[in-house]
Amino acid sequence: MDALIMKDDIAVRDIQRCIGCGLCISVCPTEALRLELREGALVPPFDRREFREAMVSSLQRAG
C-alpha cells in the first residue's frame, strides 16, 4: 500500500494510503509499530473481499 515512508530514520504513515490492514506491523523489524483503534476511525477490512475493495479505493484516491 506504500502507506509508510521514512523520514530521518522514522516511519511516517501516509493517512491517505493507510487502510488499517496491519501489514506494516507484521513486517516491522523492530516491532515499533502497533494498531490503535480510534473513535471515528475506519475498522480494518474483515476479509479478502473487504481488503480488495479497500485496496482498489485507496489506489483510485492516489490517482
N, C-alpha and C positions, 0 to 999 in steps of 0.2 A: 504494500500500500504506500510505501515511502512516506509514512506519517512521521518518522523521526529523522531529524537532521542533526549533525554535530556542529556545535559552535563552541570553540575554545575547549575542546575535550568534554563537553557537556551535551547530553542528548536533549533535544528540544522537540516537543510534539507540535506538529502542524495540525491544528484543530480542524482545518478544512478537509484534511485527508484521513484523519483518525476515525475509524468506525467502531472502536472499542472491542476489537476481536481478541486482544491479549497476546497476539503473536510476538510482539516485541518483548514481552515479559519472558516468554519461553526461550528466547534466544539470547537474552542479555547475559554476557559472560560474568558480570559482577553481581547479578541478582539485585541491582539497584532500583529496578522498576517494579511498580505494583499498580493494580487497578483499584480505584476508589469510586464507589457509587456516589453520585452527587444528585441532589434534588434537581429535577428538571432535565437531567441528562438522559440521553438515549440508552436503552438497555442493549448490551451486545447481542448480536444475532443468535437465535436459538438453534438453528440447524443449517445445513448446507444451502437450502433454498434461500433462507433469510440472509445468509452470508453472501451468496451470489448477488442477490438484489442490492444489498448494501454496497458491495464492491462496484457494481455497474453504476449505481447512483454516484458514488464517490468519483469514479473515473469521468463521468459526464460533467460533474461540477468542476473538475480540474481542467476540462477542455480537451 
